[in-house]
């Protein structure tokens, strides 16, 4: 499978809950994938102000990548 281009943002929420929070925002999000139980990976192309808004939307649940845990 082809790897999707973009930056990665890991959050401690299920993928469906992440999609619900993102509804109506966008911010350059290309894909939301699961990264284990109650963890999701957001692949995005947001930069500048959109990146800050995206991080603010998930500030309470931001985590580190699985390999760094």
Phi and psi restraints in degrees (range 20) as a CNS / XPLOR table:
assign (resid 1 and name C) (resid 2 and name N)
       (resid 2 and name CA) (resid 2 and name C) 1.0 -70.8 20.0 2
assign (resid 2 and name N) (resid 2 and name CA)
       (resid 2 and name C) (resid 3 and name N) 1.0 134.8 20.0 2
assign (resid 2 and name C) (resid 3 and name N)
       (resid 3 and name CA) (resid 3 and name C) 1.0 -78.5 20.0 2
assign (resid 3 and name N) (resid 3 and name CA)
       (resid 3 and name C) (resid 4 and name N) 1.0 134.2 20.0 2
assign (resid 3 and name C) (resid 4 and name N)
       (resid 4 and name CA) (resid 4 and name C) 1.0 -77.8 20.0 2
assign (resid 4 and name N) (resid 4 and name CA)
       (resid 4 and name C) (resid 5 and name N) 1.0 133.0 20.0 2
assign (resid 4 and name C) (resid 5 and name N)
       (resid 5 and name CA) (resid 5 and name C) 1.0 -79.0 20.0 2
assign (resid 5 and name N) (resid 5 and name CA)
       (resid 5 and name C) (resid 6 and name N) 1.0 140.0 20.0 2
assign (resid 5 and name C) (resid 6 and name N)
       (resid 6 and name CA) (resid 6 and name C) 1.0 146.6 20.0 2
assign (resid 6 and name N) (resid 6 and name CA)
       (resid 6 and name C) (resid 7 and name N) 1.0 170.7 20.0 2
assign (resid 6 and name C) (resid 7 and name N)
       (resid 7 and name CA) (resid 7 and name C) 1.0 -82.1 20.0 2
assign (resid 7 and name N) (resid 7 and name CA)
       (resid 7 and name C) (resid 8 and name N) 1.0 161.2 20.0 2
assign (resid 7 and name C) (resid 8 and name N)
       (resid 8 and name CA) (resid 8 and name C) 1.0 -118.3 20.0 2
assign (resid 8 and name N) (resid 8 and name CA)
       (resid 8 and name C) (resid 9 and name N) 1.0 139.2 20.0 2
assign (resid 8 and name C) (resid 9 and name N)
       (resid 9 and name CA) (resid 9 and name C) 1.0 -131.7 20.0 2
assign (resid 9 and name N) (resid 9 and name CA)
       (resid 9 and name C) (resid 10 and name N) 1.0 122.6 20.0 2
assign (resid 9 and name C) (resid 10 and name N)
       (resid 10 and name CA) (resid 10 and name C) 1.0 -101.2 20.0 2
assign (resid 10 and name N) (resid 10 and name CA)
       (resid 10 and name C) (resid 11 and name N) 1.0 135.2 20.0 2
assign (resid 10 and name C) (resid 11 and name N)
       (resid 11 and name CA) (resid 11 and name C) 1.0 -133.2 20.0 2
assign (resid 11 and name N) (resid 11 and name CA)
       (resid 11 and name C) (resid 12 and name N) 1.0 152.6 20.0 2
assign (resid 11 and name C) (resid 12 and name N)
       (resid 12 and name CA) (resid 12 and name C) 1.0 -94.6 20.0 2
assign (resid 12 and name N) (resid 12 and name CA)
       (resid 12 and name C) (resid 13 and name N) 1.0 60.5 20.0 2
assign (resid 12 and name C) (resid 13 and name N)
       (resid 13 and name CA) (resid 13 and name C) 1.0 -142.7 20.0 2
assign (resid 13 and name N) (resid 13 and name CA)
       (resid 13 and name C) (resid 14 and name N) 1.0 156.6 20.0 2
assign (resid 13 and name C) (resid 14 and name N)
       (resid 14 and name CA) (resid 14 and name C) 1.0 -68.5 20.0 2
assign (resid 14 and name N) (resid 14 and name CA)
       (resid 14 and name C) (resid 15 and name N) 1.0 154.9 20.0 2
assign (resid 14 and name C) (resid 15 and name N)
       (resid 15 and name CA) (resid 15 and name C) 1.0 -59.5 20.0 2
assign (resid 15 and name N) (resid 15 and name CA)
       (resid 15 and name C) (resid 16 and name N) 1.0 -37.6 20.0 2
assign (resid 15 and name C) (resid 16 and name N)
       (resid 16 and name CA) (resid 16 and name C) 1.0 -67.6 20.0 2
assign (resid 16 and name N) (resid 16 and name CA)
       (resid 16 and name C) (resid 17 and name N) 1.0 -35.9 20.0 2
assign (resid 16 and name C) (resid 17 and name N)
       (resid 17 and name CA) (resid 17 and name C) 1.0 -70.3 20.0 2
assign (resid 17 and name N) (resid 17 and name CA)
       (resid 17 and name C) (resid 18 and name N) 1.0 -33.7 20.0 2
assign (resid 17 and name C) (resid 18 and name N)
       (resid 18 and name CA) (resid 18 and name C) 1.0 -65.1 20.0 2
assign (resid 18 and name N) (resid 18 and name CA)
       (resid 18 and name C) (resid 19 and name N) 1.0 -44.8 20.0 2
assign (resid 18 and name C) (resid 19 and name N)
       (resid 19 and name CA) (resid 19 and name C) 1.0 -60.6 20.0 2
assign (resid 19 and name N) (resid 19 and name CA)
       (resid 19 and name C) (resid 20 and name N) 1.0 -38.5 20.0 2
assign (resid 19 and name C) (resid 20 and name N)
       (resid 20 and name CA) (resid 20 and name C) 1.0 -63.5 20.0 2
assign (resid 20 and name N) (resid 20 and name CA)
       (resid 20 and name C) (resid 21 and name N) 1.0 -42.5 20.0 2
assign (resid 20 and name C) (resid 21 and name N)
       (resid 21 and name CA) (resid 21 and name C) 1.0 -65.7 20.0 2
assign (resid 21 and name N) (resid 21 and name CA)
       (resid 21 and name C) (resid 22 and name N) 1.0 -35.4 20.0 2
assign (resid 21 and name C) (resid 22 and name N)
       (resid 22 and name CA) (resid 22 and name C) 1.0 -77.9 20.0 2
assign (resid 22 and name N) (resid 22 and name CA)
       (resid 22 and name C) (resid 23 and name N) 1.0 -15.9 20.0 2
assign (resid 22 and name C) (resid 23 and name N)
       (resid 23 and name CA) (resid 23 and name C) 1.0 -53.7 20.0 2
assign (resid 23 and name N) (resid 23 and name CA)
       (resid 23 and name C) (resid 24 and name N) 1.0 121.5 20.0 2
assign (resid 23 and name C) (resid 24 and name N)
       (resid 24 and name CA) (resid 24 and name C) 1.0 89.7 20.0 2
assign (resid 24 and name N) (resid 24 and name CA)
       (resid 24 and name C) (resid 25 and name N) 1.0 -5.2 20.0 2
assign (resid 24 and name C) (resid 25 and name N)
       (resid 25 and name CA) (resid 25 and name C) 1.0 -101.6 20.0 2
assign (resid 25 and name N) (resid 25 and name CA)
       (resid 25 and name C) (resid 26 and name N) 1.0 -61.8 20.0 2
assign (resid 25 and name C) (resid 26 and name N)
       (resid 26 and name CA) (resid 26 and name C) 1.0 90.4 20.0 2
assign (resid 26 and name N) (resid 26 and name CA)
       (resid 26 and name C) (resid 27 and name N) 1.0 -85.5 20.0 2
assign (resid 26 and name C) (resid 27 and name N)
       (resid 27 and name CA) (resid 27 and name C) 1.0 57.0 20.0 2
assign (resid 27 and name N) (resid 27 and name CA)
       (resid 27 and name C) (resid 28 and name N) 1.0 26.9 20.0 2
assign (resid 27 and name C) (resid 28 and name N)
       (resid 28 and name CA) (resid 28 and name C) 1.0 79.6 20.0 2
assign (resid 28 and name N) (resid 28 and name CA)
       (resid 28 and name C) (resid 29 and name N) 1.0 20.7 20.0 2
assign (resid 28 and name C) (resid 29 and name N)
       (resid 29 and name CA) (resid 29 and name C) 1.0 -74.9 20.0 2
assign (resid 29 and name N) (resid 29 and name CA)
       (resid 29 and name C) (resid 30 and name N) 1.0 127.0 20.0 2
assign (resid 29 and name C) (resid 30 and name N)
       (resid 30 and name CA) (resid 30 and name C) 1.0 -96.5 20.0 2
assign (resid 30 and name N) (resid 30 and name CA)
       (resid 30 and name C) (resid 31 and name N) 1.0 -37.8 20.0 2
assign (resid 30 and name C) (resid 31 and name N)
       (resid 31 and name CA) (resid 31 and name C) 1.0 -158.7 20.0 2
assign (resid 31 and name N) (resid 31 and name CA)
       (resid 31 and name C) (resid 32 and name N) 1.0 149.3 20.0 2
assign (resid 31 and name C) (resid 32 and name N)
       (resid 32 and name CA) (resid 32 and name C) 1.0 -121.0 20.0 2
assign (resid 32 and name N) (resid 32 and name CA)
       (resid 32 and name C) (resid 33 and name N) 1.0 120.2 20.0 2
assign (resid 32 and name C) (resid 33 and name N)
       (resid 33 and name CA) (resid 33 and name C) 1.0 -119.8 20.0 2
assign (resid 33 and name N) (resid 33 and name CA)
       (resid 33 and name C) (resid 34 and name N) 1.0 157.5 20.0 2
assign (resid 33 and name C) (resid 34 and name N)
       (resid 34 and name CA) (resid 34 and name C) 1.0 -82.2 20.0 2
assign (resid 34 and name N) (resid 34 and name CA)
       (resid 34 and name C) (resid 35 and name N) 1.0 147.2 20.0 2
assign (resid 34 and name C) (resid 35 and name N)
       (resid 35 and name CA) (resid 35 and name C) 1.0 -131.2 20.0 2
assign (resid 35 and name N) (resid 35 and name CA)
       (resid 35 and name C) (resid 36 and name N) 1.0 37.7 20.0 2
assign (resid 35 and name C) (resid 36 and name N)
       (resid 36 and name CA) (resid 36 and name C) 1.0 111.8 20.0 2
assign (resid 36 and name N) (resid 36 and name CA)
       (resid 36 and name C) (resid 37 and name N) 1.0 -176.0 20.0 2
assign (resid 36 and name C) (resid 37 and name N)
       (resid 37 and name CA) (resid 37 and name C) 1.0 -68.7 20.0 2
assign (resid 37 and name N) (resid 37 and name CA)
       (resid 37 and name C) (resid 38 and name N) 1.0 127.6 20.0 2
assign (resid 37 and name C) (resid 38 and name N)
       (resid 38 and name CA) (resid 38 and name C) 1.0 54.6 20.0 2
assign (resid 38 and name N) (resid 38 and name CA)
       (resid 38 and name C) (resid 39 and name N) 1.0 35.8 20.0 2
assign (resid 38 and name C) (resid 39 and name N)
       (resid 39 and name CA) (resid 39 and name C) 1.0 -139.1 20.0 2
assign (resid 39 and name N) (resid 39 and name CA)
       (resid 39 and name C) (resid 40 and name N) 1.0 141.9 20.0 2
assign (resid 39 and name C) (resid 40 and name N)
       (resid 40 and name CA) (resid 40 and name C) 1.0 -136.0 20.0 2
assign (resid 40 and name N) (resid 40 and name CA)
       (resid 40 and name C) (resid 41 and name N) 1.0 156.3 20.0 2
assign (resid 40 and name C) (resid 41 and name N)
       (resid 41 and name CA) (resid 41 and name C) 1.0 -118.1 20.0 2
assign (resid 41 and name N) (resid 41 and name CA)
       (resid 41 and name C) (resid 42 and name N) 1.0 125.3 20.0 2
assign (resid 41 and name C) (resid 42 and name N)
       (resid 42 and name CA) (resid 42 and name C) 1.0 -106.9 20.0 2
assign (resid 42 and name N) (resid 42 and name CA)
       (resid 42 and name C) (resid 43 and name N) 1.0 119.0 20.0 2
assign (resid 42 and name C) (resid 43 and name N)
       (resid 43 and name CA) (resid 43 and name C) 1.0 -98.6 20.0 2
assign (resid 43 and name N) (resid 43 and name CA)
       (resid 43 and name C) (resid 44 and name N) 1.0 122.4 20.0 2
assign (resid 43 and name C) (resid 44 and name N)
       (resid 44 and name CA) (resid 44 and name C) 1.0 -140.6 20.0 2
assign (resid 44 and name N) (resid 44 and name CA)
       (resid 44 and name C) (resid 45 and name N) 1.0 166.6 20.0 2
assign (resid 44 and name C) (resid 45 and name N)
       (resid 45 and name CA) (resid 45 and name C) 1.0 -121.4 20.0 2
assign (resid 45 and name N) (resid 45 and name CA)
       (resid 45 and name C) (resid 46 and name N) 1.0 19.7 20.0 2
assign (resid 45 and name C) (resid 46 and name N)
       (resid 46 and name CA) (resid 46 and name C) 1.0 -68.6 20.0 2
assign (resid 46 and name N) (resid 46 and name CA)
       (resid 46 and name C) (resid 47 and name N) 1.0 141.3 20.0 2
assign (resid 46 and name C) (resid 47 and name N)
       (resid 47 and name CA) (resid 47 and name C) 1.0 -137.1 20.0 2
assign (resid 47 and name N) (resid 47 and name CA)
       (resid 47 and name C) (resid 48 and name N) 1.0 162.0 20.0 2
assign (resid 47 and name C) (resid 48 and name N)
       (resid 48 and name CA) (resid 48 and name C) 1.0 59.1 20.0 2
assign (resid 48 and name N) (resid 48 and name CA)
       (resid 48 and name C) (resid 49 and name N) 1.0 -128.2 20.0 2
assign (resid 48 and name C) (resid 49 and name N)
       (resid 49 and name CA) (resid 49 and name C) 1.0 -65.1 20.0 2
assign (resid 49 and name N) (resid 49 and name CA)
       (resid 49 and name C) (resid 50 and name N) 1.0 -37.3 20.0 2
assign (resid 49 and name C) (resid 50 and name N)
       (resid 50 and name CA) (resid 50 and name C) 1.0 -64.2 20.0 2
assign (resid 50 and name N) (resid 50 and name CA)
       (resid 50 and name C) (resid 51 and name N) 1.0 -37.5 20.0 2
assign (resid 50 and name C) (resid 51 and name N)
       (resid 51 and name CA) (resid 51 and name C) 1.0 -64.6 20.0 2
assign (resid 51 and name N) (resid 51 and name CA)
       (resid 51 and name C) (resid 52 and name N) 1.0 -43.3 20.0 2
assign (resid 51 and name C) (resid 52 and name N)
       (resid 52 and name CA) (resid 52 and name C) 1.0 -63.3 20.0 2
assign (resid 52 and name N) (resid 52 and name CA)
       (resid 52 and name C) (resid 53 and name N) 1.0 -39.5 20.0 2
assign (resid 52 and name C) (resid 53 and name N)
       (resid 53 and name CA) (resid 53 and name C) 1.0 -67.2 20.0 2
assign (resid 53 and name N) (resid 53 and name CA)
       (resid 53 and name C) (resid 54 and name N) 1.0 -39.7 20.0 2
assign (resid 53 and name C) (resid 54 and name N)
       (resid 54 and name CA) (resid 54 and name C) 1.0 -63.8 20.0 2
assign (resid 54 and name N) (resid 54 and name CA)
       (resid 54 and name C) (resid 55 and name N) 1.0 -44.7 20.0 2
assign (resid 54 and name C) (resid 55 and name N)
       (resid 55 and name CA) (resid 55 and name C) 1.0 -66.2 20.0 2
assign (resid 55 and name N) (resid 55 and name CA)
       (resid 55 and name C) (resid 56 and name N) 1.0 -35.7 20.0 2
assign (resid 55 and name C) (resid 56 and name N)
       (resid 56 and name CA) (resid 56 and name C) 1.0 -67.0 20.0 2
assign (resid 56 and name N) (resid 56 and name CA)
       (resid 56 and name C) (resid 57 and name N) 1.0 -35.2 20.0 2
assign (resid 56 and name C) (resid 57 and name N)
       (resid 57 and name CA) (resid 57 and name C) 1.0 -63.7 20.0 2
assign (resid 57 and name N) (resid 57 and name CA)
       (resid 57 and name C) (resid 58 and name N) 1.0 -30.6 20.0 2
assign (resid 57 and name C) (resid 58 and name N)
       (resid 58 and name CA) (resid 58 and name C) 1.0 -116.4 20.0 2
assign (resid 58 and name N) (resid 58 and name CA)
       (resid 58 and name C) (resid 59 and name N) 1.0 19.3 20.0 2
assign (resid 58 and name C) (resid 59 and name N)
       (resid 59 and name CA) (resid 59 and name C) 1.0 -59.1 20.0 2
assign (resid 59 and name N) (resid 59 and name CA)
       (resid 59 and name C) (resid 60 and name N) 1.0 -31.9 20.0 2
assign (resid 59 and name C) (resid 60 and name N)
       (resid 60 and name CA) (resid 60 and name C) 1.0 -76.8 20.0 2
assign (resid 60 and name N) (resid 60 and name CA)
       (resid 60 and name C) (resid 61 and name N) 1.0 -11.9 20.0 2
assign (resid 60 and name C) (resid 61 and name N)
       (resid 61 and name CA) (resid 61 and name C) 1.0 -129.6 20.0 2
assign (resid 61 and name N) (resid 61 and name CA)
       (resid 61 and name C) (resid 62 and name N) 1.0 13.1 20.0 2
assign (resid 61 and name C) (resid 62 and name N)
       (resid 62 and name CA) (resid 62 and name C) 1.0 -65.1 20.0 2
assign (resid 62 and name N) (resid 62 and name CA)
       (resid 62 and name C) (resid 63 and name N) 1.0 138.4 20.0 2
assign (resid 62 and name C) (resid 63 and name N)
       (resid 63 and name CA) (resid 63 and name C) 1.0 -135.3 20.0 2
assign (resid 63 and name N) (resid 63 and name CA)
       (resid 63 and name C) (resid 64 and name N) 1.0 -178.0 20.0 2
assign (resid 63 and name C) (resid 64 and name N)
       (resid 64 and name CA) (resid 64 and name C) 1.0 -96.7 20.0 2
assign (resid 64 and name N) (resid 64 and name CA)
       (resid 64 and name C) (resid 65 and name N) 1.0 162.5 20.0 2
assign (resid 64 and name C) (resid 65 and name N)
       (resid 65 and name CA) (resid 65 and name C) 1.0 -59.6 20.0 2
assign (resid 65 and name N) (resid 65 and name CA)
       (resid 65 and name C) (resid 66 and name N) 1.0 156.6 20.0 2
assign (resid 65 and name C) (resid 66 and name N)
       (resid 66 and name CA) (resid 66 and name C) 1.0 -60.0 20.0 2
assign (resid 66 and name N) (resid 66 and name CA)
       (resid 66 and name C) (resid 67 and name N) 1.0 -37.7 20.0 2
assign (resid 66 and name C) (resid 67 and name N)
       (resid 67 and name CA) (resid 67 and name C) 1.0 -71.5 20.0 2
assign (resid 67 and name N) (resid 67 and name CA)
       (resid 67 and name C) (resid 68 and name N) 1.0 -17.7 20.0 2
assign (resid 67 and name C) (resid 68 and name N)
       (resid 68 and name CA) (resid 68 and name C) 1.0 -90.9 20.0 2
assign (resid 68 and name N) (resid 68 and name CA)
       (resid 68 and name C) (resid 69 and name N) 1.0 -9.5 20.0 2
